[in-house]
Amino acid sequence: MIPIDLAGKVALVTGVGDNQSFAWFISKALQVAGARLVFASHPRMVNIVGNLLDSNKPDDVAARKLPSGNGELKPEMVVACDVSFDSMDDVDEKTKGDRRWNKHGDFTIKGMIDQVGPKFGGIDILIHSVAFSMEIKNKAVDTSRKGYLQALSISAYSLTALARACLPLMENRPDGASVVGLSYIGGDRVVPHYGGGMSTAKAALQIDAKQLASNLGPKGIRVNIISAGPYASRAASAIGDIDQMISYAAQRSPLPRGITPEEVANATVFLCSPLASAITGHVLYVDCGYNVMGV
Ligand SMILES: NC(=O)c1ccc[n+]([C@@H]2O[C@H](COP(=O)([O-])OP(=O)(O)OC[C@H]3O[C@@H](n4cnc5c(N)ncnc54)[C@H](O)[C@@H]3O)[C@@H](O)[C@H]2O)c1
């Protein structure tokens, strides 16, 4: 057996919104490998995530159970972070005045790093599992400029913004550091339901990851993307008929079934591990092979 040992590595995980998020499953797998977890969640999701971590309801307890069978998901810190904003200078007055945001103090990327840095001293793993489009149900041709730019800002530029903000904590780590982002085949090909700027955001995310891999490689930081098959998370359920997308992909994939979030989590842990030490700038499809099909 070749073990994956991430003992003591610090993993900053964005995109945990509930216990169905890909980031939740990725976190569990990282913890099993030994990583220490920090969640940077959207300000509106911080309480929900906190409740899911503390709840005694049997379903919530079961959702926290680690895949190893021993122990449960336990991040050391849950911090608010709205990845739309690099610092408080970027925040509009409406958001500044909104209690759901301002009760967290500085809820920007800078504010989050200012809390994480002093406590952990370094970051070995950064998971980017964030996406949003307010017009996801709009066809590309009907997408507004505002909606398009917001989708790109939150779903793509945030990878660059987070990588830059984390750089002082991630550069020249003893075993190198790893960034993994989540994409979808809608960034490569036309998926009719994937509008509102989201397909553009995924295409941007993928080339940005390659640019960042080139920029940050000399500092010992690898940057990779997992392009996951469709899965019925909260975000995906906003797309439209996610069940139909899952069953369509399952019927046409070389492995004729849907993916599981555990499979995405395992591939992420692999990319963060020394087993992937020469892999950077790569888009790894975790989609039961759907991406190779022509029809
Ligand atoms: N579910 C799928 O079918 C699928 C397939 C391929 C890729 N993905 C990608 O996986 C990633 C995670 O999505 P998921 O399916 O787990 O859904 P999810 O809804 O659980 O996760 C999306 C997360 O993005 C967060 N978010 C949105 N706007 C934000 C902001 N401004 N600041 C901070 N956080 C913000 C949400 O709070 C949520 O936690 C996304 O990048 C998504 O595009 C999903």
The ligand as an ORCA input file, in Angstrom:
! r2SCAN-3c Opt
* xyz 0 1
  N     -22.155     20.041     -8.215
  C     -21.726     19.880     -9.456
  O     -22.391     19.264    -10.313
  C     -20.364     20.410     -9.847
  C     -19.695     19.839    -10.934
  C     -18.450     20.329    -11.283
  C     -17.890     21.362    -10.553
  N     -18.576     21.895     -9.495
  C     -17.924     22.989     -8.748
  O     -17.642     22.562     -7.437
  C     -17.516     23.720     -6.629
  C     -18.331     23.530     -5.361
  O     -19.702     23.461     -5.697
  P     -20.692     22.434     -4.973
  O     -21.334     21.661     -6.066
  O     -20.032     21.753     -3.869
  O     -21.851     23.414     -4.438
  P     -21.982     24.214     -3.062
  O     -23.161     25.108     -3.233
  O     -22.002     23.306     -1.921
  O     -20.638     25.069     -3.040
  C     -20.493     26.329     -3.620
  C     -19.956     27.227     -2.539
  O     -19.621     28.513     -3.066
  C     -19.855     29.407     -2.000
  N     -19.887     30.795     -2.480
  C     -20.697     31.344     -3.407
  N     -20.423     32.655     -3.533
  C     -19.411     32.922     -2.659
  C     -18.707     34.100     -2.307
  N     -18.982     35.280     -2.880
  N     -17.748     34.019     -1.349
  C     -17.468     32.848     -0.748
  N     -18.105     31.689     -1.036
  C     -19.072     31.740     -1.978
  C     -21.173     28.970     -1.420
  O     -21.394     29.515     -0.136
  C     -20.967     27.455     -1.393
  O     -20.399     27.057     -0.174
  C     -17.965     24.913     -7.470
  O     -16.840     25.537     -8.033
  C     -18.768     24.227     -8.563
  O     -18.870     24.988     -9.744
  C     -19.785     21.441     -9.110
*
